[in-house]
Amino acid sequence: MESEREIIDLQPGTPSPQQRVPVNLNHYATKKSVAESMLDVALFLSNATRLKALLEQGPAAPYYTVLIVLLSASLLLQVAIGVLLVVIARLNLNEVEKQWRLNRLNNAATTLVFIAVVINVFITAFGAHKTGLPAARTSRNPL
């Protein structure tokens, strides 16, 4: 009778034990951090564009002060998250003595990302969109 391991190894598409390469957790964590950093950069650019549009509208814009505070807080958080992700990516997850620190840094980054998402939900709800003369003109005359 064959063992469960032998059955799994004989299934089509499953590489033989000699071909299996162990997952390098350090490369995995680095790729995850880089992907998260790219998303952080995209959100940072979006918020910078929103802040510029809001500053162009001036204090007469609805919720001007609230949006300035929210956008500034979000941008500062995103810079902190970016720095944290760089630190996380540089540390070696394969070194056991550094794993507890990486775990704490990863938890901190996750918490900050959650806070930034909540802030950005409020930014979207209050609406920091450009509503100047060109925007009004294009909405009345689509051609």
C-alpha positions, 0 to 999 in steps of 0.5 A: 500500500502506498503512503499519502506522500507517494500518491501526492508525488505521483499526481500529474503536474506535481514536481518530483521531490528532486525538483521542489525548491523551498520557498525563500520567505525573504524573497516573498516578503521583499516582493510583497513589500515592493508591490505594496510600495507601488500601490502606496506611490499610486495613492500618494500621487493621487492625493497630491493631485487632489491637494493641488486641485483643492489649493487651486479652488481656494478656501471657497471650496466646500470642506476646504479645511477638512480636506486639507487636513485629511489630505495632509494626514494621508500624505504624511502617513503614506511617507511613513508607510513607504519608509517602513516598507523600505526598512522591512524589505531590507531586513532578512526574514531568514534570520530568526533573530530578526523575525520578531522585529519584522513581524512588529514592523509588518503589523505597524505597516498594516495598521498604518495602511488601514488608517490611510485607507480610512482617511482616503474613504473620507477624502473621497466622501468629502470630494476633492475634485477639480470644479473650475471653469474648464470642468463646468464648460465641458459638462455643458458642451460635451462636443 
